[in-house]
């Protein structure tokens, strides 16, 4: 066939749902042959630090059985150029929720000279594999907690993903708590409680954690009574900071240590602590649950935090100011050749300031010095790669937050 259009798309296709089907159906309508790369178990483990519910062979067989799919191939890595050289596609399909992300902006630049069109297909709202797994885990958690409180003798503090474990006293269960942090002394007055779609800003991180069934205890640390009252309305117990921890110079590590000492007075000594920042509404419950699962599944991790891929402001491309007033590199590149092309550089990730999930034993309580400047996160930090994150510093950020919440259909 002349000018045959070969399409290519990829995915995990775990817990196959209508959103997956819609993508495949639409993609097939726009090409003559549709090739689907199904992520291998090894790739999912490497990228997300978790094993798919459905193993690769079964996921591939499910996708292969879809009438819109002409060929199924294993996706063993994220090298799209290597896939193009192998399968010679001229259209690549991806969900519209990836449009504008740094990763796919780079793909557009890479594939445009090759004549490959990247097509962003409509995302099906209200359904995802993560939502399905979280919903099932919530049901399991509620079931086992009901059993526990009904006198079943269970002492498990967390429902482990998919392999529900409960134990008598002496078991290896983990206590998981959330700590919302915010101070009153800010350049933008009362920013943590400014109205966002009719709710105080801190309402959104607070309720995102509340919606995660793995968390059992909720606290708020602040020097400001208005922040404490707003968080209390969300079901958070108040921790009043001493004056020195309400200053602009206060360090988050000291705030966390103080809060943990107050929680201990209540008999709450968490193994995992989700630290929420009151000035960012860019938080999803599924991100919080994923971060907790990362720490449960890998006991060697010290933390799991959201990050964004940032290649434009890569540290290799950044400059510092010398004492003589001229620019210089941050690194000693003598004898090395550094590409000016962003796509050739190692991936650079920027830490988000919305929440951080800590395995306290391996992070704050560890004798080993952690990575600066957030040393309390330890050295084995698992990323959760997100497309967008920002915290509020100006009134314009409030409007951006409202737009993001509406775009992502987030409400509690």
Secondary structure by P-SEA (a helix, b strand, c coil): cccbbbbbbbcccccccaaaaaaaaaaaaaccbbbbbbbcaaaaaaaccccccccaaaaaaaaaacccccbbbbbcccaaaaaaaaccccbbbbcccccccaaaaaaaaacccccbbbbbccccccccaaaaaaaaaaaaaaaaaaaaaacccccccccccccccccccccbbbbbbbbbbbbccccccccccccccccccaaaaaaaaaacccccbbbbbcccaaaaaaaaaabbbbbbbccccccccccaaaaaaaaaaaaaaacccccbbbbbbcccccccaaaaaaaaaaaaacccccbbbbbbbccccccccbbbbccccbbbbccccccbbbbcccccccbbbbbbccccccccccccccccccccccccccccccccccccccccccaaaaaaaaaaaaaacccc
